[in-house]
Amino acid sequence: MDGTRKREKRDRFDGRNEPDDDFVDKLVHINRVAKVVKGGKRFGFAALVVIGDQKGRVGFGHGKAREVPEAIRKATAEAKSSLTRIPLREGRTLHHDIAGRHGAGRVYLRSAPAGTGIIAGGPMRAVFETLGIQDVVAKSIGSSNPYNMVRATFNALKRQESPRSVAARRNIKESVIRGRMQDGQDWQQAAE
């Protein structure tokens, strides 16, 4: 195949079969960067974008370019290629509390009752909104760098497990994981 046919094939099928309009993307951070060259400085832009379908899939991407729109486009393309599915309880919150970290950034995520809303800082809020979480309480400790906060949030979310997956891994019934047995016994009594 010659170069143009390869390029046309790549542009026609770029790894996704979903239409682009069911994704919500949020620009988390834009940063002006400088490259020092012989004649002075060349300025460019770096963008951090979070994208999700608000139904449990989310991804983030980072792009650099000489103009802002091109940096955002690159970051969005990278985010679409790095989508991850996160299990949600009742489609609105996390299954359990969890901590995540990246570098010096640490985040703590807690599931919340209905009506709580998203209680989280800027970069984490963007991740939760694009993921489709409606009720969560989050705390960020350490680095406030948006890149570290987003990566720490993803670190925590990727370790999120549903009771169904835990039950399948342990070869037991999901009801045991949820804390009740089929015949009405308390699961702690059944474990004895």
C-alpha positions in Angstrom: 0.0 0.0 0.0 1.3 3.5 -0.8 1.2 6.3 1.8 -2.0 8.0 0.8 -4.0 4.7 0.9 -2.7 4.0 4.4 -3.5 7.5 5.5 -7.1 7.3 4.1 -7.6 3.9 5.8 -6.3 5.3 9.1 -8.5 8.3 8.9 -11.6 6.2 8.0 -11.1 3.8 10.9 -9.1 5.2 13.8 -9.9 2.6 16.5 -13.4 3.7 17.5 -16.8 2.7 16.1 -18.8 5.1 18.3 -19.9 8.5 17.0 -18.2 11.5 18.5 -21.3 13.3 19.7 -22.1 11.0 22.6 -18.9 12.1 24.4 -18.6 15.1 26.7 -15.1 16.7 26.9 -13.8 19.2 29.4 -10.7 21.3 29.1 -9.0 20.9 32.5 -5.9 23.0 32.0 -4.0 25.0 29.4 -0.4 26.0 29.8 1.8 28.2 27.8 5.2 26.6 27.3 8.4 28.1 25.8 11.2 26.4 23.8 14.4 28.4 23.9 16.1 28.4 20.5 19.0 30.3 19.0 16.9 33.3 18.0 14.9 33.6 21.2 11.9 31.7 22.5 9.2 29.8 20.6 5.9 29.7 22.5 3.5 26.8 22.3 0.6 25.5 24.3 -0.1 22.3 26.3 -3.6 21.2 27.0 -5.1 18.6 29.4 -8.5 17.3 28.4 -10.9 14.8 30.1 -13.5 13.1 27.9 -16.3 10.7 28.9 -19.7 9.4 27.9 -21.4 10.1 31.3 -22.3 6.4 31.6 -19.1 5.0 33.1 -16.4 5.5 30.5 -13.8 8.2 30.9 -10.3 9.0 29.6 -7.8 11.9 29.6 -5.2 13.2 27.2 -2.4 15.7 26.9 -1.5 17.5 23.7 1.0 20.2 22.8 1.0 22.5 19.7 1.9 26.0 18.6 -1.8 27.0 18.7 -4.4 26.4 21.4 -7.1 24.7 19.2 -4.6 22.2 17.8 -3.3 21.4 21.3 -6.9 20.8 22.4 -7.6 18.6 19.4 -4.5 16.5 20.0 -5.4 16.1 23.7 -9.0 15.1 22.8 -7.8 12.5 20.3 -5.4 11.0 23.0 -8.2 11.0 25.6 -10.6 9.1 23.2 -7.9 6.5 22.7 -7.4 6.0 26.4 -11.0 5.4 27.5 -11.5 3.3 30.6 -14.7 1.8 31.9 -15.4 2.4 35.6 -18.1 0.5 37.5 -20.7 2.7 39.2 -23.2 1.9 41.9 -26.8 2.7 40.7 -25.2 4.7 37.9 -24.6 7.7 40.2 -21.8 7.0 42.7 -18.8 4.8 43.6 -19.1 1.3 45.1 -16.6 1.9 47.9 -14.2 4.5 49.3 -10.8 4.5 47.7 -7.5 6.5 47.6 -5.2 7.1 44.7 -1.9 8.8 44.1 0.4 9.9 41.4 3.7 11.6 42.2 3.1 13.9 45.2 -0.6 14.2 44.5 -3.0 12.1 46.6 -6.8 11.9 46.3 -9.4 10.3 48.5 -12.8 9.4 47.0 -15.8 8.5 49.0 -19.2 7.2 47.8 -22.1 9.4 48.9 -25.9 9.2 49.3 -28.2 10.4 46.7 -28.5 14.2 46.5 -25.0 15.0 47.8 -23.7 16.2 44.5 -20.1 16.4 43.4 -18.0 17.7 46.2 -14.5 17.9 44.6 -11.9 20.3 43.4 -11.5 21.5 39.8 -9.6 18.8 38.0 -11.3 16.0 39.9 -14.7 17.6 39.3 -14.1 17.5 35.5 -13.3 13.8 35.7 -16.5 13.0 37.7 -18.8 15.1 35.5 -17.5 13.4 32.3 -17.7 10.0 34.0 -21.3 10.5 35.0 -20.9 10.4 38.8 -23.6 12.5 40.5 -22.8 11.9 44.2 -19.2 11.8 45.5 -17.1 13.4 48.1 -13.4 13.9 47.2 -10.4 15.3 48.9 -7.0 16.2 47.3 -3.9 16.3 49.5 -0.4 17.2 48.4 0.3 18.4 44.9 -2.3 20.7 43.3 -0.8 20.2 39.8 -3.8 19.4 37.6 -1.9 16.6 35.7 -1.0 14.9 39.0 -4.6 15.3 40.3 -6.2 13.9 37.2 -3.7 10.9 37.1 -4.2 10.3 40.9 -8.0 10.3 40.3 -7.7 7.8 37.5 -5.4 5.7 39.7 -8.2 5.5 42.3 -11.0 5.0 39.8 -9.2 2.1 38.0 -9.0 0.2 41.3 -12.7 0.6 41.8 -14.5 -2.8 41.9 -18.1 -3.8 41.7 -19.5 -6.5 44.0 -20.2 -8.6 40.9 -16.5 -8.6 39.8 -15.3 -9.4 43.4 -17.8 -12.3 43.7 -16.7 -13.7 40.3 -13.0 -13.5 41.3 -13.7 -15.2 44.7 -16.1 -17.8 43.2 -18.9 -16.9 45.6 -22.4 -15.4 45.3 -22.8 -11.6 44.8 -25.3 -11.5 47.7 -22.5 -12.6 50.1 -20.4 -9.7 49.0 -23.3 -7.3 49.3 -23.8 -8.4 52.9 -26.8 -10.7 52.9 -27.6 -14.4 52.2 -30.5 -15.8 50.1 -32.1 -17.4 53.2 -32.0 -14.2 55.3 -29.0 -15.0 57.4 -26.5 -12.3 58.2 -23.3 -12.9 56.1 -21.1 -12.8 59.2 -23.0 -15.7 60.7 -22.8 -17.6 57.4 -19.0 -17.1 57.4 -18.6 -18.8 60.8 
